[in-house]
């Protein structure tokens, strides 16, 4: 390129750059409510509940059998739920593991399982024409799995290997220290399994766990997508009618503790410190929960939030900080996390505390709050725009005892929150003196913490 062409290109780039700086993005439209397609619900005599949702135009269907069981039910048998669900695809009295995989593939999908603290599921995503067959396959897995000893040993080996990796990471160490401090007398306080306990589990213990917990009265089958409802209903009734009814689960609400407690986890020569600051808050069934979520998004729960803008964009202390409200049955926990450079450990915490205190004493402007309302309202429809997303939302409502109308009124509730309410919620639910602070890092960073007045006062540093 000669110098004259180069000059022309540079001039054009400068012109377009100047125009780009002057142009403002188009104003967002009016937030739209989410409209759920009508559901069809029925139940079997054994207590299994079933929900059909006709959704989308793609000729596929997602079937998910969700059960109110998970890590909270492990008791003294650490990870038994994880291992049990892992073995569901390893063979039944009717099908080998290979046959299960091949039949699922022939339907255009595969079998997936997942275990969390409160619930677990078996899921298939198949071509619409095979939805009834998929229901029959899932029913076989949950009623006739063999839990063979050799399969269990392989699953234990894999689980323990992954467990060691997770426990070696700073984020995992921070989570373990935080939850064990906040919920010391409840299963929610147990983040990692005990390797020695996992080693002792046998197939009889695994089978007994599933016989007690994977039962009809605790389960809900969701079918979402395009499918023949009459054909699938017939298949569901035939396949699941013999599923054991079992007993409902009773779960106590945790009594949150850890107010004013500081936990330091040494990590020699760590170039970063992993921070976690938080406390118990209300669960999703509480009237304040929706507005509390908006407050969190503004404070630290989004890329453009105040804390993120401060310690990431302005100060450069960290790359990906974030706050969240972790919702579990009868429990909600707010916490801010950040991996910061070691030399910025104290300053980063000082800025986080500053932003919390500012929001507690000064309401955000209407303009700032509206921006976050638009953000939440805009992504809400997108978050519900898939077969699995619809199932996620329906189970969330059921597990927290919320009405179906919550889906369609959520955007309205978000947009009804005032700036004053945001400040009041921050003051009510984020009192610093009730928080737990966890720092994972090199011993040398401790001296920085004593230079932050609030830390010195609250956590007696």
RASUL-V632706 format. One record per residue. N is the residue number from 1. PSI is psi in whole degrees, -180 to 180 (none if undefined). Layout:
n=N psi=PSI
n=N psi=PSI
//
This chain:
n=1 psi=128
n=2 psi=172
n=3 psi=-30
n=4 psi=-41
n=5 psi=-40
n=6 psi=-40
n=7 psi=-41
n=8 psi=-46
n=9 psi=-44
n=10 psi=-41
n=11 psi=-44
n=12 psi=-44
n=13 psi=-41
n=14 psi=-40
n=15 psi=-48
n=16 psi=-35
n=17 psi=-43
n=18 psi=-40
n=19 psi=-40
n=20 psi=-37
n=21 psi=-33
n=22 psi=-30
n=23 psi=142
n=24 psi=148
n=25 psi=150
n=26 psi=145
n=27 psi=142
n=28 psi=150
n=29 psi=179
n=30 psi=133
n=31 psi=136
n=32 psi=141
n=33 psi=152
n=34 psi=132
n=35 psi=117
n=36 psi=133
n=37 psi=144
n=38 psi=137
n=39 psi=156
n=40 psi=122
n=41 psi=142
n=42 psi=169
n=43 psi=156
n=44 psi=166
n=45 psi=-26
n=46 psi=-2
n=47 psi=-7
n=48 psi=128
n=49 psi=145
n=50 psi=137
n=51 psi=128
n=52 psi=135
n=53 psi=112
n=54 psi=118
n=55 psi=132
n=56 psi=178
n=57 psi=-12
n=58 psi=133
n=59 psi=62
n=60 psi=158
n=61 psi=143
n=62 psi=127
n=63 psi=127
n=64 psi=121
n=65 psi=107
n=66 psi=136
n=67 psi=138
n=68 psi=72
n=69 psi=154
n=70 psi=-151
n=71 psi=-26
n=72 psi=-18
n=73 psi=1
n=74 psi=-32
n=75 psi=-129
n=76 psi=-5
n=77 psi=74
n=78 psi=132
n=79 psi=10
n=80 psi=-35
n=81 psi=-42
n=82 psi=-47
n=83 psi=-40
n=84 psi=-46
n=85 psi=-31
n=86 psi=-35
n=87 psi=-8
n=88 psi=-27
n=89 psi=8
n=90 psi=5
n=91 psi=141
n=92 psi=-179
n=93 psi=-14
n=94 psi=-25
n=95 psi=143
n=96 psi=169
n=97 psi=-40
n=98 psi=-43
n=99 psi=-38
n=100 psi=-49
n=101 psi=-43
n=102 psi=-42
n=103 psi=-40
n=104 psi=-43
n=105 psi=-37
n=106 psi=-20
n=107 psi=1
n=108 psi=23
n=109 psi=-157
n=110 psi=167
n=111 psi=131
n=112 psi=145
n=113 psi=156
n=114 psi=143
n=115 psi=134
n=116 psi=-172
n=117 psi=-46
n=118 psi=-25
n=119 psi=161
n=120 psi=159
n=121 psi=161
n=122 psi=132
n=123 psi=146
n=124 psi=140
n=125 psi=110
n=126 psi=168
n=127 psi=145
n=128 psi=-39
n=129 psi=-15
n=130 psi=12
n=131 psi=-42
n=132 psi=-42
n=133 psi=-37
n=134 psi=-39
n=135 psi=-41
n=136 psi=-39
n=137 psi=-45
n=138 psi=-41
n=139 psi=-39
n=140 psi=-42
n=141 psi=-45
n=142 psi=-15
n=143 psi=-23
n=144 psi=18
n=145 psi=148
n=146 psi=-25
n=147 psi=53
n=148 psi=145
n=149 psi=-41
n=150 psi=-35
n=151 psi=-38
n=152 psi=-41
n=153 psi=-40
n=154 psi=-42
n=155 psi=-39
n=156 psi=-43
n=157 psi=-45
n=158 psi=-41
n=159 psi=-46
n=160 psi=-37
n=161 psi=-46
n=162 psi=-36
n=163 psi=-43
n=164 psi=-38
n=165 psi=-47
n=166 psi=-40
n=167 psi=-17
n=168 psi=-12
n=169 psi=144
n=170 psi=-39
n=171 psi=-40
n=172 psi=-40
n=173 psi=-38
n=174 psi=-43
n=175 psi=-42
n=176 psi=-46
n=177 psi=-40
n=178 psi=-54
n=179 psi=-35
n=180 psi=-26
n=181 psi=-41
n=182 psi=-37
n=183 psi=64
n=184 psi=-21
n=185 psi=23
n=186 psi=152
n=187 psi=-24
n=188 psi=-18
n=189 psi=-7
n=190 psi=105
n=191 psi=-44
n=192 psi=147
n=193 psi=159
n=194 psi=119
n=195 psi=-40
n=196 psi=-32
n=197 psi=-43
n=198 psi=-40
n=199 psi=-31
n=200 psi=-11
n=201 psi=135
n=202 psi=172
n=203 psi=-30
n=204 psi=-40
n=205 psi=-39
n=206 psi=-47
n=207 psi=-42
n=208 psi=-39
n=209 psi=-47
n=210 psi=-37
n=211 psi=-33
n=212 psi=-38
n=213 psi=-34
n=214 psi=79
n=215 psi=164
n=216 psi=-41
n=217 psi=-16
n=218 psi=1
n=219 psi=157
n=220 psi=125
n=221 psi=122
n=222 psi=136
n=223 psi=119
n=224 psi=136
n=225 psi=-149
n=226 psi=120
n=227 psi=167
n=228 psi=104
n=229 psi=-38
n=230 psi=-44
n=231 psi=-42
n=232 psi=-38
n=233 psi=-43
n=234 psi=-43
n=235 psi=-41
n=236 psi=-46
n=237 psi=-39
n=238 psi=-39
n=239 psi=-32
n=240 psi=0
n=241 psi=-26
n=242 psi=3
n=243 psi=134
n=244 psi=137
n=245 psi=-48
n=246 psi=-167
n=247 psi=149
n=248 psi=157
n=249 psi=142
n=250 psi=121
n=251 psi=126
n=252 psi=151
n=253 psi=137
n=254 psi=148
n=255 psi=104
n=256 psi=138
n=257 psi=-162
n=258 psi=8
n=259 psi=126
n=260 psi=18
n=261 psi=139
n=262 psi=128
n=263 psi=122
n=264 psi=126
n=265 psi=109
n=266 psi=137
n=267 psi=93
n=268 psi=131
n=269 psi=23
n=270 psi=129
n=271 psi=-15
n=272 psi=158
n=273 psi=135
n=274 psi=123
n=275 psi=143
n=276 psi=118
n=277 psi=122
n=278 psi=-171
n=279 psi=165
n=280 psi=143
n=281 psi=-163
n=282 psi=158
n=283 psi=172
n=284 psi=-17
n=285 psi=-11
n=286 psi=143
n=287 psi=-26
n=288 psi=-8
n=289 psi=-44
n=290 psi=-47
n=291 psi=-34
n=292 psi=-36
n=293 psi=-39
n=294 psi=-43
n=295 psi=-44
n=296 psi=-41
n=297 psi=-41
n=298 psi=-40
n=299 psi=-53
n=300 psi=2
n=301 psi=15
n=302 psi=167
n=303 psi=-32
n=304 psi=14
n=305 psi=167
n=306 psi=-48
n=307 psi=-42
n=308 psi=-45
n=309 psi=-34
n=310 psi=-64
n=311 psi=-11
n=312 psi=-57
n=313 psi=-49
n=314 psi=-46
n=315 psi=-26
n=316 psi=28
n=317 psi=-25
n=318 psi=162
n=319 psi=-41
n=320 psi=70
n=321 psi=166
n=322 psi=149
n=323 psi=155
n=324 psi=160
n=325 psi=110
n=326 psi=114
n=327 psi=126
n=328 psi=169
n=329 psi=125
n=330 psi=25
n=331 psi=142
n=332 psi=140
n=333 psi=125
n=334 psi=137
n=335 psi=151
n=336 psi=133
n=337 psi=155
n=338 psi=140
n=339 psi=108
n=340 psi=157
n=341 psi=145
n=342 psi=-42
n=343 psi=-12
n=344 psi=13
n=345 psi=-56
n=346 psi=-50
n=347 psi=-37
n=348 psi=-44
n=349 psi=-37
n=350 psi=-40
n=351 psi=-39
n=352 psi=-46
n=353 psi=-39
n=354 psi=-43
n=355 psi=-38
n=356 psi=-47
n=357 psi=-37
n=358 psi=-44
n=359 psi=-31
n=360 psi=-25
n=361 psi=-21
n=362 psi=123
n=363 psi=144
n=364 psi=160
n=365 psi=158
n=366 psi=-37
n=367 psi=-45
n=368 psi=-47
n=369 psi=-39
n=370 psi=-35
n=371 psi=-40
n=372 psi=-32
n=373 psi=-45
n=374 psi=-40
n=375 psi=-50
n=376 psi=-44
n=377 psi=-38
n=378 psi=-39
n=379 psi=-12
n=380 psi=-46
n=381 psi=-40
n=382 psi=-37
n=383 psi=-18
n=384 psi=18
n=385 psi=44
n=386 psi=165
n=387 psi=-44
n=388 psi=-34
n=389 psi=-40
n=390 psi=-42
n=391 psi=-43
n=392 psi=-47
n=393 psi=-42
n=394 psi=-40
n=395 psi=-37
n=396 psi=-47
n=397 psi=-46
n=398 psi=-45
n=399 psi=-23
n=400 psi=10
n=401 psi=35
n=402 psi=150
n=403 psi=156
n=404 psi=-28
n=405 psi=-20
n=406 psi=-36
n=407 psi=-41
n=408 psi=-12
n=409 psi=-2
n=410 psi=-49
n=411 psi=-40
n=412 psi=-42
n=413 psi=-41
n=414 psi=-46
n=415 psi=-5
n=416 psi=-9
n=417 psi=137
n=418 psi=160
n=419 psi=-40
n=420 psi=-37
n=421 psi=-38
n=422 psi=-47
n=423 psi=-41
n=424 psi=-39
n=425 psi=-40
n=426 psi=-40
n=427 psi=-37
n=428 psi=-42
n=429 psi=-10
n=430 psi=47
n=431 psi=125
n=432 psi=-35
n=433 psi=-13
n=434 psi=6
n=435 psi=160
n=436 psi=136
n=437 psi=128
n=438 psi=132
n=439 psi=124
n=440 psi=118
n=441 psi=-172
n=442 psi=147
n=443 psi=-27
n=444 psi=-20
n=445 psi=-13
n=446 psi=-38
n=447 psi=-28
n=448 psi=-33
n=449 psi=-32
n=450 psi=-13
n=451 psi=-6
n=452 psi=112
n=453 psi=-45
n=454 psi=-40
n=455 psi=-42
n=456 psi=-38
n=457 psi=-48
n=458 psi=-45
n=459 psi=10
n=460 psi=45
n=461 psi=none
//
